């Protein structure tokens, strides 16, 4: 047995497939290290300063935008404040003689001229002996009567219908009054082209049919260029649309002013000018005819 267990040279031992583990002492306990909280958790005020700075920056930007918006609205209202002085009755020309009325008056005038010429020819024919004297005398009498009836003072006693000449004079007078009122509204700087900035509150002001009026207003020759009723009516339509836009801009202006006061933005409220004078207040100042 002893010989069998003895080491025999020449024979190699096969190493074991797995290492032999021996039971040793227990491993030293690993100390538990508690990680310290980050600095921003230890400091309760950490992160508040950037948030405050961000909120302050946002409030400053909003305040700046409010000031810019109020200055823009105030400029728009100041440039277009004369639109509320518009006299609708003058520009609408409701008593404008229509074409049918003009046609009837022209027909009456033509009949009067024809009768006067015929009576005059009969009288001249009697003087040359072509017709008897009594017919010539009757023609002269009819001629005188027609001639006298053509006088305005006498015609007013015979009929209430206006003559063709009266209707022409009435048309011309209404056009002159409208152009005079437009000249007052336009002033020396022009009105329509300055009201074009109110298109933000009324897209109708961007219509292409108003482009020629805006160009004439910018050149300060609009009043002298309006020679027909259609031009006056187009001008009136633009003023009505501009008045709508002016009212909306005025509401936006006062809303922004009130918001600035609520937020305590004194500079933004000051840029509104305290909303001292607006178009409607201007209109109440003019109790008499403004043109």
C-alpha positions as CSV (number, residue, x, y, z in Angstrom):
1,X,0.0,0.0,0.0
2,X,2.9,2.3,1.0
3,X,4.6,1.5,-2.2
4,X,1.6,2.1,-4.3
5,X,1.1,5.6,-2.9
6,X,4.7,6.6,-3.3
7,X,5.6,9.0,-6.1
8,X,6.7,7.2,-9.2
9,X,8.8,9.1,-11.7
10,X,7.8,9.0,-15.3
11,X,4.1,9.0,-14.5
12,X,2.4,12.4,-14.6
13,X,-0.6,13.1,-12.5
14,X,-3.6,14.6,-14.2
15,X,-4.5,18.0,-12.6
16,X,-7.9,18.2,-11.2
17,X,-10.5,19.8,-13.5
18,X,-11.6,22.3,-10.7
19,X,-9.5,24.1,-8.2
20,X,-9.8,22.8,-4.7
21,X,-11.3,25.4,-2.4
22,X,-10.6,25.3,1.3
23,X,-12.8,26.8,3.9
24,X,-11.2,29.8,5.4
25,X,-12.1,32.6,7.6
26,X,-15.0,34.9,7.0
27,X,-14.5,37.9,4.8
28,X,-14.1,41.3,6.4
29,X,-17.3,43.3,6.5
30,X,-17.5,46.0,3.9
31,X,-18.1,49.4,5.5
32,X,-21.4,51.0,4.3
33,X,-20.7,54.5,3.0
34,X,-23.8,56.8,2.8
35,X,-23.5,59.1,-0.2
36,X,-23.9,62.7,0.6
37,X,-26.8,64.4,-1.1
38,X,-25.9,66.8,-3.9
39,X,-25.3,70.4,-3.1
40,X,-28.6,71.5,-4.8
41,X,-30.5,69.1,-2.4
42,X,-28.7,70.4,0.6
43,X,-29.3,74.0,-0.3
44,X,-33.1,74.7,-0.3
45,X,-32.6,77.9,-2.2
46,X,-30.7,76.2,-5.1
47,X,-32.5,76.8,-8.5
48,X,-34.7,79.6,-7.3
49,X,-32.5,82.4,-8.5
50,X,-32.4,81.1,-12.2
51,X,-36.2,80.6,-12.1
52,X,-36.7,84.1,-10.7
53,X,-34.3,85.5,-13.4
54,X,-36.2,83.7,-16.1
55,X,-39.6,84.9,-14.9
56,X,-38.3,88.4,-14.6
57,X,-36.9,88.3,-18.1
58,X,-40.2,87.0,-19.5
59,X,-42.1,89.8,-17.7
60,X,-39.6,92.4,-19.0
61,X,-40.1,91.1,-22.6
62,X,-43.9,91.2,-22.2
63,X,-43.7,94.8,-20.8
64,X,-41.5,95.9,-23.7
65,X,-44.0,94.3,-26.2
66,X,-46.9,96.1,-24.5
67,X,-45.1,99.4,-24.6
68,X,-44.4,99.0,-28.3
69,X,-47.9,97.9,-29.1
70,X,-49.4,100.8,-27.2
71,X,-47.1,103.3,-29.0
72,X,-48.1,101.8,-32.4
73,X,-51.8,101.9,-31.6
74,X,-51.5,105.5,-30.3
75,X,-49.8,106.5,-33.5
76,X,-52.5,104.8,-35.7
77,X,-55.3,106.5,-33.8
78,X,-53.6,109.9,-33.9
79,X,-53.0,109.7,-37.7
80,X,-56.6,108.6,-38.5
81,X,-58.5,110.5,-35.8
82,X,-60.2,112.8,-38.3
83,X,-62.2,109.9,-39.8
84,X,-64.7,110.3,-37.0
85,X,-65.4,113.9,-38.2
86,X,-66.9,112.5,-41.4
87,X,-70.4,113.9,-42.3
88,X,-72.3,111.1,-43.7
89,X,-75.1,113.2,-45.2
90,X,-72.8,115.4,-47.2
91,X,-70.8,112.4,-48.7
92,X,-73.8,110.2,-49.2
93,X,-75.7,112.8,-51.3
94,X,-79.1,111.3,-50.6
95,X,-80.9,114.1,-52.5
96,X,-78.8,113.6,-55.6
97,X,-81.1,114.0,-58.7
98,X,-81.4,110.6,-60.4
99,X,-81.1,109.9,-64.1
100,X,-84.8,109.4,-64.5
101,X,-85.5,112.8,-62.9
102,X,-82.9,114.4,-65.2
103,X,-84.5,112.7,-68.3
104,X,-87.9,114.0,-67.5
105,X,-86.6,117.5,-66.9
106,X,-84.6,117.4,-70.1
107,X,-87.8,116.4,-72.0
108,X,-89.7,119.3,-70.5
109,X,-86.9,121.6,-71.5
110,X,-86.9,120.3,-75.1
111,X,-90.6,120.8,-75.4
112,X,-90.4,124.3,-74.1
113,X,-87.6,125.1,-76.6
114,X,-89.5,123.6,-79.5
115,X,-92.7,125.5,-78.7
116,X,-90.8,128.8,-78.3
117,X,-89.0,128.3,-81.6
118,X,-92.2,127.3,-83.4
119,X,-94.0,130.4,-82.1
120,X,-91.1,132.6,-83.1
121,X,-91.1,131.1,-86.6
122,X,-94.8,131.8,-87.0
123,X,-94.3,135.4,-85.9
124,X,-91.4,135.9,-88.4
125,X,-93.4,134.3,-91.1
126,X,-96.2,136.8,-90.5
127,X,-93.8,139.6,-90.8
128,X,-92.7,138.4,-94.3
129,X,-96.4,137.9,-95.4
130,X,-96.3,134.1,-95.6
131,X,-99.0,133.8,-93.0
132,X,-101.9,136.1,-92.1
133,X,-101.3,138.8,-89.6
134,X,-103.6,137.4,-87.0
135,X,-101.8,134.1,-87.0
136,X,-98.5,135.9,-86.7
137,X,-99.9,137.9,-83.8
138,X,-101.0,134.8,-82.1
139,X,-97.6,133.2,-82.6
140,X,-96.0,136.3,-81.1
141,X,-98.2,136.1,-78.1
142,X,-97.4,132.4,-77.5
143,X,-93.7,133.2,-77.9
144,X,-93.8,135.9,-75.3
145,X,-95.8,133.7,-72.9
146,X,-93.4,130.8,-73.3
147,X,-90.4,133.1,-72.9
148,X,-91.8,134.6,-69.7
149,X,-92.7,131.1,-68.3
150,X,-89.0,130.2,-68.6
151,X,-88.0,132.7,-66.0
152,X,-87.3,131.0,-62.6
153,X,-89.6,133.3,-60.6
154,X,-92.6,132.8,-62.9
155,X,-91.9,129.1,-63.4
156,X,-92.1,128.6,-59.6
157,X,-95.7,129.9,-59.7
158,X,-96.7,127.6,-62.5
159,X,-95.1,124.3,-61.4
160,X,-93.2,122.8,-58.5
161,X,-91.1,120.6,-60.7
162,X,-87.5,121.7,-61.0
163,X,-86.1,122.5,-64.3
164,X,-83.2,120.8,-66.0
165,X,-81.0,123.7,-65.2
166,X,-82.0,123.6,-61.5
167,X,-81.1,119.9,-61.3
168,X,-77.7,120.5,-62.9
169,X,-77.0,123.3,-60.5
170,X,-78.1,121.1,-57.6
171,X,-75.7,118.4,-58.7
172,X,-72.8,120.7,-59.1
173,X,-73.5,122.3,-55.7
174,X,-73.6,118.9,-54.0
175,X,-70.4,117.8,-55.6
176,X,-68.7,121.1,-54.5
177,X,-69.9,120.6,-50.9
178,X,-68.6,117.0,-50.9
179,X,-65.3,118.0,-52.3
180,X,-65.0,120.8,-49.8
181,X,-65.7,118.4,-46.9
182,X,-63.2,115.9,-48.3
183,X,-60.6,118.7,-48.5
184,X,-61.3,119.4,-44.8
185,X,-60.9,115.8,-43.8
186,X,-57.8,115.2,-45.8
187,X,-56.1,118.3,-44.5
188,X,-52.5,119.1,-45.5
189,X,-51.1,115.6,-44.7
190,X,-53.8,113.4,-46.3
191,X,-56.1,111.0,-44.4
192,X,-56.9,107.9,-46.4
193,X,-53.3,106.7,-46.9
194,X,-52.7,107.1,-43.2
195,X,-55.8,105.1,-42.3
196,X,-54.5,102.3,-44.5
197,X,-52.5,101.2,-41.4
198,X,-55.8,100.2,-39.8
199,X,-56.1,97.3,-42.2
200,X,-54.9,95.2,-39.3
201,X,-58.3,95.6,-37.8
202,X,-60.3,95.5,-41.0
203,X,-59.1,93.6,-44.1
204,X,-61.6,95.4,-46.3
205,X,-59.2,98.3,-46.3
206,X,-56.8,96.2,-48.4
207,X,-59.2,96.0,-51.3
208,X,-57.6,96.8,-54.6
209,X,-60.4,99.1,-55.6
210,X,-59.2,101.7,-53.0
211,X,-55.6,101.7,-54.3
212,X,-56.0,104.7,-56.6
213,X,-57.7,106.7,-53.8
214,X,-54.8,105.9,-51.5
215,X,-52.3,107.0,-54.1
216,X,-54.1,110.3,-54.6
217,X,-54.4,110.9,-50.9
218,X,-50.7,110.3,-50.4
219,X,-49.9,112.9,-53.1
220,X,-52.4,115.3,-51.4
221,X,-54.5,115.8,-54.6
222,X,-57.4,113.6,-53.7
223,X,-60.1,116.3,-53.2
224,X,-59.4,117.9,-56.6
225,X,-59.4,114.5,-58.4
226,X,-62.9,113.5,-57.3
227,X,-65.2,114.9,-60.0
228,X,-68.0,112.3,-60.1
229,X,-70.5,110.9,-57.7
230,X,-69.1,107.4,-58.0
231,X,-65.7,108.6,-56.7
232,X,-67.4,110.3,-53.7
233,X,-69.3,107.2,-52.9
234,X,-66.1,105.1,-53.1
235,X,-64.4,107.5,-50.8
236,X,-67.4,107.3,-48.4
237,X,-67.2,103.5,-48.4
238,X,-63.5,103.6,-47.4
239,X,-64.2,106.0,-44.6
240,X,-67.0,103.8,-43.2
241,X,-64.7,100.8,-43.2
242,X,-61.9,102.9,-41.7
243,X,-64.3,104.1,-39.0
244,X,-65.0,100.4,-38.1
245,X,-61.3,99.7,-37.9
246,X,-60.8,102.8,-35.8
247,X,-63.3,101.7,-33.3
248,X,-61.7,98.3,-33.0
249,X,-58.2,99.8,-32.6
250,X,-59.5,102.2,-30.0
251,X,-60.9,99.3,-28.0
252,X,-57.6,97.4,-28.3
253,X,-55.7,100.6,-27.2
254,X,-57.9,101.0,-24.0
255,X,-57.7,97.3,-23.2
256,X,-53.9,97.5,-23.4
257,X,-53.8,100.6,-21.3
258,X,-56.0,98.9,-18.6
259,X,-53.8,95.8,-18.7
260,X,-50.7,97.9,-18.2
261,X,-52.3,99.6,-15.2
262,X,-53.4,96.2,-13.7
263,X,-49.8,94.8,-14.1
264,X,-48.3,97.9,-12.6
265,X,-46.4,98.8,-15.8
266,X,-46.2,102.6,-15.3
267,X,-44.0,103.0,-18.4
268,X,-46.4,101.1,-20.6
269,X,-49.3,103.1,-19.2
270,X,-47.3,106.3,-19.8
271,X,-46.7,105.3,-23.4
272,X,-50.5,105.2,-23.8
273,X,-50.6,108.8,-23.0
274,X,-53.2,108.3,-20.4
275,X,-55.7,107.8,-23.2
276,X,-56.3,111.6,-23.1
277,X,-57.8,112.3,-26.5
278,X,-59.5,110.0,-28.9
279,X,-61.5,110.5,-32.1
280,X,-64.9,110.2,-30.5
281,X,-64.0,112.8,-27.9
282,X,-62.8,115.1,-30.7
283,X,-66.1,114.6,-32.4
284,X,-68.0,115.7,-29.3
285,X,-65.9,118.9,-29.3
286,X,-67.3,119.9,-32.7
287,X,-70.9,120.7,-32.1
288,X,-71.2,122.8,-35.3
289,X,-70.8,121.9,-38.9
290,X,-67.1,120.9,-39.3
291,X,-66.8,121.7,-43.0
